Structures are given as structure tokens and as C-alpha cells.
Amino acid sequence: MGETDFTPGTALLGGVLIGLAAMVRMLGSGRIVGISGIVSRLLPPMVASDRMERIVFVVGLIAAPVLYVLASGQPIQFHVSTNVPLLIAGGLLVGFGSVLGNGCTSGHGVCGMASLSGRSIVAAVVFTVAGMIVVYVMRHMLGGLS
């Protein structure tokens, strides 16, 4: 399966699992699943008191694809750019966007929109449109930089 292939079954399963994880965290700790907030409080100067919970969550994010491959027997295929300046620029833009937007796609797009937060709905629309523009520019105007 390529990076733009869509399969409704796996998309539905992924959405259900993301929603379930968000619900479990909200019920268990009263906090939303915002990856940028979880990770940022693992690093100084804002080290949180629930450090172990955050570490376990991040380890789970990393372990999930490995467990999927082991359970399904199917490798996950994806392409990562070898263009180091492009990777650095992308990482900086995502980090800056998370800080500027006061949260990330998981916090705004999953938890914020589910709670009907106007700020999160606007943020989700903005990052969705921005993503569409970037894909269009990368594929059709710049010839698919990699």
C-alpha cells in the first residue's frame, strides 16, 4: 500500500483506536490527548509531575506500528525524504505551528473538535487547508521534492 492509498477498513479502525485512546486518557486522568503537550512537558523547563505516564504514552506511540507489523505480518511501507534541509524545515514548521496554534492536530483535531471548541475547529480547518496547499505545491508546482 502506498502513502496515498485509502482503505476504509484500516482508516475506520485507526480512527476508532485514536478515539478510544483519547477517551481512556480523558476518563483516566481528565486530560486530553495532545501529543505536543505530552511531549513538551517531558523536556525542560516544563517537566510535569506525571512524567512516567507521559513516557509510557510516547513509548506506546512508537511501539504501536511495530506491534501492527508483528500481528499482521505485513510491513508498513512509507517513503521518508533524504533531503535533510527539507526534513529540518518541515520539523521546524510543524514545531512552530504547534506552538503558534497552542496545540497539535491530535489535541485540536480529535479532542478539541469532539468537545466543540471553536478555537479547535478553526485550528483544524487551518491546518487541513494548509496541508492541502503544501501537497499541491509540492506535487504540482515543485515536482514532488524528496
N, C-alpha and C positions, 0 to 999 in steps of 0.2 A: 504494500500500500504506500503510495506517495504522500508527500506532505499536503497536497490539496485534495486528496481523495476523501469523500464523505461517505460514511456508513452510518445510517440512522441507529442501528443497534448499539454500536460502540459509543456513539455520541450520547444516546439516551442513558446508557449505563454510566458513562463518565459524569454526566450531569447529575444523576441520582446520587452517585458516590460523593461528589462535591457538596451537594445539598445536605446529605447525611452527615458529612464531616462538619459542616458549618452548624448544623443543628446540635450535634453532640457537644461541640465546643461551647455553644451558647447555653445549653442546658447544664453542662458540667461546670463551667467557670463564669458564665454570664458575659463572656467576651466574644467578639466577632472574629471570624477567620479573615484577617487581613495580613497577608504574607509580609508585606513591607513593614508593618508594625511589629509582627512577631520577630522577624529577623533583626530589625533595627535595635530592638531592646536586648538583643544578645551581645551587642557591641557597646564599648564605652562611648560616651559617658552615661548613657541611659540604661545601665544594666538593671533588669527587672528582678523582683523577688521570686517570680515564678520561672526562673531560668531553666530548670530541668524540664518543665512542661514544654517550654519553647524548643529546647534542644530535641526532645522526643518528637515533636511535631515536624521539625525540619528533617530529622532522620527518616521519618515516615514518608515525607515527600520524595526523598531520594530513593528510599527502598521500594516504593510502590511500583515503579516501572520494572525494576529487577524482579520483583515477585510476579508481575504480569508475564514477563518473558518465561520465567520458570514454570508458571502454571499453564500457560497456553502453548509453550513450545515454539512460539512464533517470535522471531526477532523484531524489535521496533526499528524501522528504517527511517532515518532522517538525515538531512544534509546540514552540516554546520560550516559556515563560511571559513575559508582560510585567509581571508583578508583581515589582518589584525587591526589596522586602523578603523575599518568598518565595525568590527566587533567592539572595539573600545568606544567608538562614537555611539553605537547602539546602546551599550551598557550605561554610559553616562546619560544619554537621553531618557532611558527608562527610569534611572535613579532620580534624575531631576524632575521628571514628570510625576513620580510618586510623591516626592516632597512637595512640589507645586500643587498637586491635586489633593494633598493631605490624605493620601491613601493610594492603594493599588487596585487593579482590576478585581481581585478576589474580594477585597473589602467593600468597594463601591458596587461592583457588578453583581455579586452574589448576595452579600449580606445587606448592603445599603439599599439596593433596589427592592429586596424582599420586605424591608421594613418601610418601604415607600418614602425614603428620604429624598427630598427634592434635589439636594446637593449631589447625592449619589447618582440619581437619574441623569442629571446634567453631565456629571463626570463620565458616566458610562457612554452617553451619546458622543461626547467629545472624543474619548479615546477610541471608540469604534470608528468614527468618521476619520480621525487622524490615521488610524491603521489602514483604512481603505485607501486613503490618499497615498500613504507611503508605499503600499503594494502596487498601486497603479503607476506611480512614478518609477519605482524600482524595476518593474517588469516592462513597462511600455515606453518610458522616456529615457531610462538609463541602460536598458538592455539586460536587466537581471544581474546586477553586481553580485559577485560571490567571492 
